[in-house]
Amino acid sequence: MFCSSCGTQNEDNAYKCIKCANVLHHDTPNPKVVINPHVQTAQTIPNYLVYSILVTLFCCLPTGIVAIVYAAQVNGKIAAGDFQGAAVSSKNAKTWCWVSFGIGLGVTIISVAAGIFGVLSKGF
């Protein structure tokens, strides 16, 4: 079961969230309160599509495309009711966004260092 407060996945019989200690369910539920778990869960799973597109354009094309594929799966899985699959796709999209960003940052640092080294070596 997902925590309605932070979105962390917990065991189905857990009383409190393992991350934020939010009460997941009460022992004596109030029958007058109707909570739609699909709406609350869907709101807590980000799709990272914007970040995926940005890292694809500015950092690393191949790994950015992988991030876009995973990010595009999130909303479809939520619509199908596969919240666990949506959470996995969201996590994979986030991971590939960071991989793309890291590769782009590394290439930028190496390029700047090579340019500085090239300029300094011509002066001697």
DAZI-V995283 format. One line per field, one symbol per residue. burial: I if it has 9 or more other C-alpha atoms within 8 Angstrom, else O. A space follows every 50 residues. Layout:
# DAZI-V995283
burial = ???
This chain:
# DAZI-V995283
burial = OOIIOOIIOIOOOOOIIOOOOOOIOOOOOOOOOOOOOOOIIIOIIOIIIO OIIIIIIOIIIOIIIIIIIIIIIIIIIIOOOIIOIIIOIIOIIIIIIOII IOIIIOOOOOOOOOOOOOOOOOOO
